[in-house]
Amino acid sequence: MRRRPRQLLYDVLLWIVMSLLAAASGPDPFDDPRRFLLVTGGRVLLLGLAILVGRAWPLAAVVILLPLGPWDFTEGLATASWDLSGGQATSDQAWPLSLLAVKIFPLSPTTPTVIWYAYLTGRRVARVWPAAAVFGVTCLVGVGVVLAQGGQLRLWFTMVSGLLGFYVVPYLLGVLRRRLLQQRERARQSVAAQARLRERTRIAHDMHDSLGHDLALIAVRAAGLEIAPGLTPAQARAAGELRVAAAEATERLRQIVGLLREDIEPAPLAPVDEDVTALVERARDSGMEVTVEIAPGPVPALAHRVVQEGLTNAAKHAPGAWVRVSLTPERIAVRNGPARGGSTALTGGMGLTGLRERVRLAGGTMTAGPVDDGFELVVIPHAGEPDPHDA
């Protein structure tokens, strides 16, 4: 693992600090230089090796630092004493028999380093069995150390607290931290995935509402041009081909929109920057025969979306037909007559389905179906209920 300069600096500083602590707590170099070199030099070497490999392989660092584990019973974080004589100790009773003094959690200057790499093992090593194997070996070493020093009860207490404090507790804290981070990452990915799906849905609605509407109007213009007087057969045929091409493009758009959509709540759409009157005028400019009746009073928030869908359906499925738009505060209706030319649009689009859901969310009701020789779309908006998508 290649270290960055800052990481290298941190590792060197850690090694220097831990080496100074190990040297300060070791044998006196002036009284016993040989023992100082063996004990302190060995500790410094082990610390250097552990820090060298510990960033990439923390479990290997734990193994390297095994000689610096909780094997010294002379110093502890705390000392607990129990009177084993039942309060009847006499002067002739030996101290080990009348009083049990237990060192809880043996300490040494290198203890923080061992704890740190045990924690990193839980944090970074996903597999459990390597850590369990190392801990098993560590327990065997601890048993051997206790038995070698007489196997007294107080030594067993010290060893158990040392093994728990040096290895088990830091490892479990590392595992807990790793799982919390994983859970946070999964939550972040889930939110990102939902955001992507919502954006895809928004794009699908935008394509259907805007581009699909424009393609349908192009087909209407081509149909009007196809039956216009004074055209040569070649020109009429070209206009017919343009009408068919626009209808095929609309169908391909419908297929693409179907791929983009997902079964989630539609994302809010940006308001269309035009009112119903401007929308009708644009349809008239494209060649549609549209009449509109707008009653006095507030215009329902759903009006633009309903009229847009009605005009689009009329242009796709009934080219050349007359269209009548009726708008009141309590009712929105779009009705068209019979088609004057053949429709090239396929059924099964999502426009009316999406509109029906939008009306439902707004608290209204919608009906759509054949009427006489044409088709009618009627929406009764809920009084005082705004459009949930502000469209």
N, C-alpha and C positions, 0 to 999 in steps of 0.2 A: 504494500500500500504506500503510495507516494504521499508524503506529508507536504502540506502547504507551509510557507515560512512561518506563519503565526502558530500553526500546530507544532512545528518543530521547536519554536521558542518556548512554548508552554511545556513541552515534554522535557526539554533540557532544564528549565527552571524547576520542574517537579522533581527531577532526578537529583539536582543539587540540594534542594531543601530536604528531601528524604534522606539523602546521604549524610548531610550534616546532623540530622536528628539521630541517625543510626550511629554515627561516630561519637556524638556526645553521650550516648547512653551505653557505649561499649567499653571495653577495657581501656585503661590508661596507657597511651602509647609510650610514656616515659618509664612506667613501672614494668610493663610487660609488652615490649614492642612486637614480639613474635605472636603472642595471642591477639594483639590488636590487629595485626595484618590478617590473621586467619579469620577472626570473628567479624571485625568491621569491614575488612576487604571483601569477605564473602557476602556480607549483606549488601554492600554497595554494588557488587557485581550482579547479584540477583535482582536488585531494584532496577539496574540499568537494562538487563535483559527483559524484565517484565514490562517496563515502560516502552522498550523498543518494539515489542510485539503486541502490547496490550490494546492499542487503538484499533487494530484490525482483528486480533484474536484474543479477546479478553479472557476466555476460558484457559488459553495457554498461559496467560499471565498468572492466573490463579494457581495453576500447576507449578509454575516456576517459583512462586512465592510460598509454596507449601512449607519449606523449612522455617519460614517466618510466621507460622500460624500460632494458635493459642497453646503453645507447649510450655510456656514459663508460668509457674504457679505462684511466683513470689509477689507479683504486683497485679492488682485488679481494680476495676472501676469502683467496686464497693466490697466491703467485708461484712459477712453475716456470721453471727455467733449463736450457738445453741448450747445450753447447759444440759449435758446428758446425765448428770448425777441426780436430777430431780430436786435441786436446791440443797442437797446434803453432802456437798463435796467437802472433803477433809484435806488437811495439808499433806497427808501421805499419799493422796491419789495423784496419779500422773496427769499432767495437763491434757494430753490427747484423749484420755478416757473420760475426763470430767467436762471438757469444753471442746466443742466442735467449731472451729473458725474456718469459714469458707470464703475464698476469694471468688467474687462474682465478676465474670467477664474479664479475663486476664488481658492486660494492656501492655503494649510495647510501642516504641516510636514508629514502627513500620505498620502498626495496625490499620491506620487510615488507608494505606495503599492496598492492603489485602481486601478491606471492605469495599473500596472503590471498584476494584476489578470484579469482585463478586457481584456488585450491583450492575456493572456493565454487561456481565454475562447474562443476567436476566433481561436486561434491556435490549441486547442485540442478538442473542442466540435464540432462535425460535424453537429448535428441537430440545426436548427435555432430557432425553436419555444421556447425552454427553455430560451435562451438568450433574445428573443423578449418579453417573459412574464416578466422576471426580469426587463428589461428596461421599460416596461409599468408600472410596480409597482413603479419603481424609478421616472418616470415622474409624477405619481400621488403624490408621496411624495414631489417632487419639487414644484408642483402646490400648495399643502397645505402649504409648508413653505413660499412661496411668498405671498399667501393670508393672512397668519397669521401675516406677517410683513407689511401689508398695501397694497400690490398689486401694488406698484408703477412701472412705466415703466422701470426705471433703474434696478429694481430687476428682472424683466422678462429677460432683456438682460443678466444680470449676470447669472441667472439660466440656460438659454439656452446654453450659452457658457460653463458653468460648466458641464452640462449633456453631451454636445458634446465632451468636452476635457477629461472628466473622463471616459466615457463609450463608446460612439459611435465610435469615431476615433480610440482608441486603439483596440476595438473589430474588426473593419474593417481591421486594419493593421494585426491583428492576422489571420483573415480569408484569407487575401491576402497571407501571409506567408505560411499558411497551403496548399493553393491551388498550390502555386509555388513548394513547396516540393513534393506534390502529382504528379504534372506534371513531375518534375524531376525524381521521382521514376518510373512513368509509362514509361518515356523515357529510363531509365536504364533497366527496365524489357524488353522493346521492343528490345533493343540492345542485351541483354542476350539471348532472344528467337531467334533472328536472328542468333546469334553466334552458338546456339545449332543446329539450322536447317542446317546451313552451315557445321557444323562438321558432322552431320548425313549424309549429302550429300557427304562429302569427304570420310567418312567411306564406304558409299555405292559404290562410284566409286572405291575406293581401293579394296574392296572385289570383285567387278565385274572384274576389270582389272587384279588383281594379282591372287586371289584365284580361280576365275572362269577359268582363263587361265590354271592354274595348274591342276584343276580337269579335264578339257577337255583333257589335255595331258595324264593324268592317264587313261582316257577312251580309248585314242588312243593306249597306250601301252597294255592295256588289250585286245583290239580288235586284235592287232597284235599277241599277245600271243595265242589268241583263235584259230587262223587259222594256227598257227605254226605246222609244221609236227613233228611227233614223240610223240605227247601228247596222253595220254590215254583219253577215253571219260570222265572220272571223272575230269581230269585236264582241258580239254577243257570246260567242263560245269562250273567249278569253275572260269575260266577266263571270260566266258560269264557273270556269275553272278557279277564278279568284274566290268565288263564294264557297266552293267545295274546299279549297285550300284553307280558308279561314275556319271553316267548320272542323276540318281535320286538326288544325292547330289547336282549336278549342278542346277537342277530345284528348289530344296529347297532353295539354295543360291539365285536364281533369285527372289523367293517370298520374302525372307528376305530383299533383296536389295530394292524391291518394297515398303516394309513397311518403310524402312529407308529414302527413297528419299522424297523430298518435291519439290513443284513447285516453286523453287527459283533459282537464278543464281548459277550454280555449283561453289564450292569453288576451288581455285587453288590446284592442286595436286603436290606432290613432284616429281621431275624428277626421272625416272627409271634409276637405275645405270647400264645401259647396252646400247650398240648401237644396230642397226638393225642386224648386223652380229652375235653378241652374242645371240640375241633373236632367230634368225634362227637356230643357232647351238643347242640351248636348245630344240627347237622343233624337230630337227633331232635326238637328243639323246633320245627323248621320243618315237621315232619310226615313225615319219612323214617323208614322201618323199618330201623334200623341195629343190627347186633350187632358186638361187637368182642372179639377175643381177643388179649391181650398176654402174651407169654411172659416169664418172669423174665429179667433180663439187661439190658445197655445197649441203649437205643433208638437205632437208626441215625439219623444226622443227616438223612438224606433222608426220614425217615418222615412228617413233617408235610406236606411238599410232595407226596409220592406219595398219601397219603390224601386230601388236599384235592382233587387232580386227579381221583382215582377217584370221590369223592362228587359232584363237580361234573358229571362226565360221566354218572353214573347219574341225577342229577336232570334233566339236559337231555335225554338220549336214552332213558331208561327211567323216566318218571314213575310213581310208585306202586310200583315194584319194591322187593323186599327187597335189602339190601346187607349184606355180611359183610366185616369188616375183620380180617385176620390179621396179627399183627406179632410177629416174632422178631428176635433180633440178626442172623440170617443171611438173612431173607426178609421182604419186605413185599408183601402181597397185598390187593387190593380187588376183590370179585366181586359182581355184582348179578344178580338174576333177570330174568324177562321183565317188560316194561312192562305196567302195568294200564290205561294210557290211551295215547292217540296222542301221539307225540313231535312237537313243533313245531320242534325245533332242526335246523339245517342242518349237514351234514358239511363238513369242510375247515377246522376250527379249528386253532389252533397249540398248544393245550395239551399234547397228547401229544408233539408234535415238540419243543417246548421242554423238556419233562420228559426226553425221551430224551437230549437233548444234555447236560442237567445230570447225569444218571446216568452218561453216558459220561465226562464230565470228572471225576467222582468215582471212576472206575475200576470201575463196576458194569455190570450188564447189565439190560435191560428187555425184557419181552414184553407185548404187549397185543393182544387179539383176542377174537372170539366163542368162548364155551365153552357147549356144550349149547344151552340156550335163553336164555342171558344173555351177559355180557361179563366178562372178567377182566383185571386189570392186575397184573403181578407184577414186582417189582424185587429183584434180588440185589445188595445193596451190597457193595462191596469191603471186606474185613475191615480195620479200623483206618484207613480212608480217610475224612477228614471231608468234609462237604458243601462244595464250593468256594465256594459263595455264602452259607454260613451261614444257610440258610433252614430 
